[in-house]
Amino acid sequence: MLNPMPKTFVYDPPTEPWLVIVHEDDDIVVFDKPSGLLSVPGKDLRLADSLQTRALERYPGAGTIHRLDKDTSGLIVMARHKGAHGHIGKQFEYRQTSKAYIARVWGEMAEEEGLVDLPLATDWENKPRQRVDHERGRPAQSRWQVIGREPGATRLRLVPITGRTHQLRVHMREIGHPILGDEFYATGPALDAADRLQLHAAELGFRHPRGGEPVLFTSTPPF
């Protein structure tokens, strides 16, 4: 049983460092977003601080192409002009990008790898939570591979085949291994085991908008 959704949303994004830049050129900027920072601003003025807001201060005209959950850290690419935005945006739309995440999950997984294939839909009574819905849900698949074990927890490399909201977080919970520190989908010891969501976007690959050459960016998880 999940914890009730909080009635108030406390937003206290980290301010140091203000921006972590992995790569920049005339077409794109790749950032390493910290956990706790929104990818884009919310409608409420109290939610104005975001990676996009900060990026625009340094790179006027920078456009958000994709997002990470507030509590997920890791790689995000932004476009510096419309041509680059359209080029990379289509790659995301047609699943031509490559993405991989590192996570620490509750429990010691017995197998070395696997595939989770469970359809997801919005849990309207507990929005923004998502839930498995075999009747109305959209197809969702995630691959996982063990890359490390420790007492009571397992470190995984996760590859989302589809890109549903909270996909990796819900899928890990459904197979009995919620991501540590996940305030939406973990409870009890799994929630208390970490002071942040232990999910990090560690790899991001796509074709560069200038010339179309494949590029791959990596980031080391801070946990």
C-alpha positions, 0 to 999 in steps of 0.5 A: 500500500502506497503512502497518501499523496502529500497535500502540499508540494514543498519545492526547495531546489538545490542552488549549488552548483547552479548549472552543470554543463557536460557539453556545449557547441553552437547547436546543443547544450548537454546538462547534468540536472541535479535531483530536486530541480524541475526540468521546466518551470511550473505554472505557480510562481513558486515553481519558476526555478528550473533547469530551463529557466537557469539555462536561458540565463546563460543560453538565450533561446535554448529549448527543452526537448525532453524532461526528467522527473524532478527527483531524477538526476542526470543528462538532458540535452537542449537545443540552441536553435529551431533547426537543432530542436526539430532534428533531435526532437524527431529522434525522441519522437521516433525512439531513435535516441539511446538512454540508460539509467543507473538505479539502486533498488530495494532487495537483492535481485536473484537474476542477472537481467530481465524485461518488464512489460506492463502497460501504464496509465495515470492514477487519476485519484493520486495524480501525478502517480502512474499505475499498471492498467491492463485494460486502459494502459499504454504499452510500456517496456523496461530492460534491467541488468544487475551491475552491482549488489550490496546487502539489502539492495541491488544496483541496476542499469535500466533501459526504457524501451518506451518512454511513459511517465514514471515508467522505470519507477512503477516497473521496479515497484511492480516487480518487488524492487522499488527504487530507493528513496522514491517518495511516490512508489516506495514505502517503509525501509525502501523509502527511508533507505536514501535521502533522494530518489536513487535514479540517474540518467547516466547515458544519452545518445543521439545523432548530432544535428550538424552532420548527423554523426552519432554522439554519446554522453555519459554521467556518473551517478552521485550515489 
